Amino acid sequence: MTAEYLTVLPRSIPEGKWLVHNTVRPTRRLGSRGFRAWLDEAGTDQREQRPCGWAPELGLHYRVSRPG
C-alpha cells in the first residue's frame, strides 16, 4: 500500500489513484471523529466501492473492506 493521507480533499483524483476512506462514519472534516481518507494505488486489494454519498464531487471512492 502506498497511502497518501489527506488533510483536505483534493479538487480531483489523480489518474492511477483511488480515493479511500476508513470504516468510521464519513464526515466532510478529515480527522474528525477518527475519519481518515487517503489516495492509494488503483487496484489495491481489500477495497470496496462506496455509494455512501460522501464527497460526491470526487466521484467513485472506496472504503477499506471489513473483515469477513
Phi and psi in degrees as GROMACS dihedral restraints (atoms count N, CA, C in turn):
[ dihedral_restraints ]
;  ai    aj    ak    al  type     phi  dphi    fc
    3     4     5     6     1  -120.4    20    10
    4     5     6     7     1    73.0    20    10
    6     7     8     9     1   -79.1    20    10
    7     8     9    10     1   137.5    20    10
    9    10    11    12     1  -117.1    20    10
   10    11    12    13     1    94.2    20    10
   12    13    14    15     1   -65.5    20    10
   13    14    15    16     1   140.6    20    10
   15    16    17    18     1  -102.0    20    10
   16    17    18    19     1   142.6    20    10
   18    19    20    21     1  -106.1    20    10
   19    20    21    22     1   -20.6    20    10
   21    22    23    24     1  -140.9    20    10
   22    23    24    25     1   155.9    20    10
   24    25    26    27     1   -72.6    20    10
   25    26    27    28     1   138.7    20    10
   27    28    29    30     1   -75.5    20    10
   28    29    30    31     1   162.8    20    10
   30    31    32    33     1   -71.4    20    10
   31    32    33    34     1   -31.0    20    10
   33    34    35    36     1  -152.9    20    10
   34    35    36    37     1   166.3    20    10
   36    37    38    39     1   -96.7    20    10
   37    38    39    40     1   123.7    20    10
   39    40    41    42     1   -61.5    20    10
   40    41    42    43     1   148.1    20    10
   42    43    44    45     1   -58.9    20    10
   43    44    45    46     1   139.1    20    10
   45    46    47    48     1    84.0    20    10
   46    47    48    49     1     3.4    20    10
   48    49    50    51     1  -119.8    20    10
   49    50    51    52     1   155.6    20    10
   51    52    53    54     1  -117.4    20    10
   52    53    54    55     1   144.4    20    10
   54    55    56    57     1   -88.3    20    10
   55    56    57    58     1   123.6    20    10
   57    58    59    60     1  -128.3    20    10
   58    59    60    61     1   144.9    20    10
   60    61    62    63     1  -132.0    20    10
   61    62    63    64     1   162.9    20    10
   63    64    65    66     1   -78.7    20    10
   64    65    66    67     1  -174.8    20    10
   66    67    68    69     1   -86.0    20    10
   67    68    69    70     1     0.5    20    10
   69    70    71    72     1   -70.2    20    10
   70    71    72    73     1   145.5    20    10
   72    73    74    75     1   -54.2    20    10
   73    74    75    76     1   124.2    20    10
   75    76    77    78     1   -61.5    20    10
   76    77    78    79     1   146.4    20    10
   78    79    80    81     1  -139.8    20    10
   79    80    81    82     1   155.0    20    10
   81    82    83    84     1   -69.8    20    10
   82    83    84    85     1   -24.0    20    10
   84    85    86    87     1   -94.8    20    10
   85    86    87    88     1   105.7    20    10
   87    88    89    90     1   -61.8    20    10
   88    89    90    91     1   135.7    20    10
   90    91    92    93     1    94.3    20    10
   91    92    93    94     1   -16.4    20    10
   93    94    95    96     1   -73.6    20    10
   94    95    96    97     1   132.2    20    10
   96    97    98    99     1    55.4    20    10
   97    98    99   100     1    26.0    20    10
   99   100   101   102     1    85.9    20    10
  100   101   102   103     1     4.4    20    10
  102   103   104   105     1   -75.8    20    10
  103   104   105   106     1   127.3    20    10
  105   106   107   108     1  -130.4    20    10
  106   107   108   109     1   149.1    20    10
  108   109   110   111     1  -137.9    20    10
  109   110   111   112     1   154.5    20    10
  111   112   113   114     1  -156.1    20    10
  112   113   114   115     1   165.2    20    10
  114   115   116   117     1   -99.3    20    10
  115   116   117   118     1   136.2    20    10
  117   118   119   120     1  -134.0    20    10
  118   119   120   121     1   163.1    20    10
  120   121   122   123     1   -63.6    20    10
  121   122   123   124     1   134.8    20    10
  123   124   125   126     1   -60.3    20    10
  124   125   126   127     1   143.5    20    10
  126   127   128   129     1    87.2    20    10
  127   128   129   130     1     3.1    20    10
  129   130   131   132     1   -62.0    20    10
  130   131   132   133     1   136.5    20    10
  132   133   134   135     1   -66.1    20    10
  133   134   135   136     1   166.7    20    10
  135   136   137   138     1    61.7    20    10
  136   137   138   139     1    42.8    20    10
  138   139   140   141     1  -128.5    20    10
  139   140   141   142     1   146.4    20    10
  141   142   143   144     1  -132.3    20    10
  142   143   144   145     1   142.4    20    10
  144   145   146   147     1   -64.0    20    10
  145   146   147   148     1   145.9    20    10
  147   148   149   150     1  -125.2    20    10
  148   149   150   151     1   109.3    20    10
  150   151   152   153     1   -91.8    20    10
  151   152   153   154     1    43.7    20    10
  153   154   155   156     1   -84.5    20    10
  154   155   156   157     1    -7.0    20    10
  156   157   158   159     1    89.2    20    10
  157   158   159   160     1    -2.1    20    10
  159   160   161   162     1   -74.6    20    10
  160   161   162   163     1   132.6    20    10
  162   163   164   165     1    50.1    20    10
  163   164   165   166     1    54.5    20    10
  165   166   167   168     1   -61.0    20    10
  166   167   168   169     1   -24.9    20    10
  168   169   170   171     1   -67.0    20    10
  169   170   171   172     1   -14.8    20    10
  171   172   173   174     1   -98.4    20    10
  172   173   174   175     1    -1.1    20    10
  174   175   176   177     1    78.0    20    10
  175   176   177   178     1  -150.2    20    10
  177   178   179   180     1   -59.8    20    10
  178   179   180   181     1   136.5    20    10
  180   181   182   183     1  -141.8    20    10
  181   182   183   184     1   172.7    20    10
  183   184   185   186     1  -129.0    20    10
  184   185   186   187     1   164.2    20    10
  186   187   188   189     1  -129.8    20    10
  187   188   189   190     1   151.8    20    10
  189   190   191   192     1   -61.4    20    10
  190   191   192   193     1   132.6    20    10
  192   193   194   195     1   -69.0    20    10
  193   194   195   196     1   139.2    20    10
  195   196   197   198     1   -78.0    20    10
  196   197   198   199     1   143.7    20    10
  198   199   200   201     1   -60.1    20    10
  199   200   201   202     1   140.8    20    10
